[in-house]
């Protein structure tokens, strides 16, 4: 029963958690793209010391955030593949357990 529950629940939990992580990264990217330029426009008259270096740092932050999004999506795809192969892994593990128990019972007979 636990094995069946794990096979049914694990893919759903993985999808929900990774979906929330991807959603958080998307919100972060959208806020970085939409809000940051507005802040720069508001701050330009106030802070004349805003330099090209500050803009490059913001662009680098956006690039790192996009890279993290791609990595999270790749991780989600790998975990989806793993979740799809869980029944196969459980069957192989069950077969190995049965074979080991069979051999250990035969050893006890000797």
C-alpha positions as CSV (number, residue, x, y, z in Angstrom):
1,X,0.0,0.0,0.0
2,X,2.8,2.4,0.9
3,X,4.5,1.7,-2.5
4,X,1.4,2.4,-4.4
5,X,0.8,5.6,-2.4
6,X,4.4,6.7,-3.0
7,X,4.1,6.0,-6.7
8,X,0.8,8.0,-6.9
9,X,1.7,10.9,-4.6
10,X,5.4,11.4,-5.5
11,X,4.8,12.8,-9.0
12,X,2.1,15.2,-7.8
13,X,4.3,16.5,-4.9
14,X,7.3,17.0,-7.2
15,X,5.1,18.8,-9.8
16,X,3.5,21.1,-7.2
17,X,6.8,22.0,-5.5
18,X,8.7,22.6,-8.8
19,X,5.8,24.4,-10.3
20,X,5.8,26.8,-7.3
21,X,9.5,27.4,-7.6
22,X,9.2,28.1,-11.3
23,X,6.3,30.5,-10.6
24,X,8.4,32.3,-8.0
25,X,11.3,32.7,-10.5
26,X,8.9,33.9,-13.2
27,X,7.4,36.5,-10.8
28,X,11.0,37.6,-9.9
29,X,11.9,38.0,-13.6
30,X,8.7,39.9,-14.4
31,X,9.3,42.2,-11.4
32,X,12.9,42.6,-12.4
33,X,12.0,43.5,-16.0
34,X,8.9,45.7,-15.3
35,X,9.6,47.3,-11.9
36,X,13.4,47.8,-12.2
37,X,13.2,50.1,-15.3
38,X,10.4,52.1,-13.7
39,X,12.6,52.6,-10.6
40,X,15.6,53.6,-12.8
41,X,13.4,56.2,-14.6
42,X,12.2,57.6,-11.2
43,X,15.7,57.5,-9.8
44,X,17.5,59.1,-12.8
45,X,16.6,62.7,-11.9
46,X,17.2,62.1,-8.2
47,X,20.4,60.1,-8.5
48,X,22.7,61.5,-11.2
49,X,25.4,59.1,-9.9
50,X,23.6,56.1,-11.4
51,X,26.2,54.7,-13.6
52,X,26.6,52.2,-16.4
53,X,28.0,49.8,-13.8
54,X,24.7,49.9,-11.9
55,X,22.8,49.1,-15.1
56,X,25.2,46.3,-16.0
57,X,24.8,44.8,-12.5
58,X,21.0,44.9,-13.0
59,X,21.4,43.2,-16.4
60,X,23.7,40.6,-14.9
61,X,21.1,39.9,-12.1
62,X,18.4,39.5,-14.7
63,X,20.7,37.1,-16.7
64,X,21.4,35.0,-13.5
65,X,17.7,34.9,-12.7
66,X,16.9,33.7,-16.2
67,X,19.7,31.1,-16.0
68,X,18.2,29.8,-12.7
69,X,14.8,29.6,-14.4
70,X,16.3,27.4,-17.1
71,X,18.0,25.3,-14.5
72,X,14.8,24.8,-12.6
73,X,12.9,23.9,-15.7
74,X,15.6,21.3,-16.5
75,X,15.4,20.0,-13.0
76,X,11.7,19.7,-13.3
77,X,12.0,17.7,-16.5
78,X,14.5,15.4,-15.0
79,X,12.3,14.8,-11.9
80,X,9.3,14.2,-14.1
81,X,11.2,11.6,-16.0
82,X,12.3,10.1,-12.6
83,X,8.7,10.2,-11.4
84,X,7.5,8.4,-14.6
85,X,10.2,5.7,-14.0
86,X,9.4,5.2,-10.3
87,X,7.0,2.2,-11.0
88,X,9.8,0.5,-13.0
89,X,12.3,1.2,-10.1
90,X,9.8,-0.2,-7.6
91,X,9.2,-3.3,-9.8
92,X,13.0,-3.9,-10.1
93,X,13.5,-3.4,-6.4
94,X,10.6,-5.8,-5.6
95,X,11.9,-8.4,-7.9
96,X,15.4,-8.1,-6.4
97,X,13.9,-8.4,-2.9
98,X,11.9,-11.6,-3.9
99,X,15.0,-13.1,-5.5
100,X,17.2,-12.3,-2.4
101,X,14.6,-13.7,0.0
102,X,14.3,-16.9,-2.2
103,X,18.0,-17.4,-2.2
104,X,18.3,-16.8,1.5
105,X,15.5,-19.3,2.2
106,X,17.4,-21.9,0.1
107,X,20.5,-21.3,2.0
108,X,18.7,-22.0,5.3
109,X,17.6,-25.4,3.9
110,X,21.2,-26.5,3.6
